[in-house]
Structure formats: structure tokens, C-alpha cells
């Protein structure tokens, strides 16, 4: 080798195609997929919560959601379970945030 030539020696990591390497790769891929799925679900939930903050339901929509009559809804208002938003008119609307809080407390659940 001449003195002006540079010798480059590359060393590749040994490739192990054995069972241990296979299992390690399988575990890494599985964990990555699980983490990605969980992050995606968290991001979707955050986006849904942000969009829910400004949504409202009419009394009719809420009665349908909870499968109750308008008389029952008025009773729940009198009991303080839920309160309509002030609209300055006769039409009652309810904050989706309040509706979700009532549902989270277990008093009512959304009927599919």
C-alpha cells in the first residue's frame, strides 16, 4: 500500500439470524405498533374533547340521546342534574361538555 493511500476498514455488525434476534425484532415491532396505536387514540380523544367544548344539543336531541321524555328532562333540570344554557329565548340548549359530565358521573348514558 502506498503511503498516500488511505485504508478504510469497515466492520459490519454481525448478523444473527437466530431465534433470539427474531424474537427481539418481533418484540420491538410489536411494542412500536402498540405505542403508535395508543398515541393515535390519545390524540383522537384530545381532538374530540376540544371539538366537544363548543357543541350544544337541543332538548329534543338530549332526550333522544338519553332515551328520556321532555318531562323527565325538566325534572332533571329541577333536581340540578343538568342546566340549559342561557339563550335569551324559549329554546333550551345544553352544553355537550355538561352532557358528557353527567354521562361520566353515571346518571345517564348515551343510548345507541
Secondary structure, 3 states (H helix, E strand, C coil): CCCCCCCCCCCCCCCCCCHHHHHHHHHHHHHHHHHHHHHHHHHHHHHHHHHHCCCEEEHHHHHHHHCCCHHHHHHHHHHCCCCCECCCCCCCEEEHHHHHHHHHHCCCCCCC
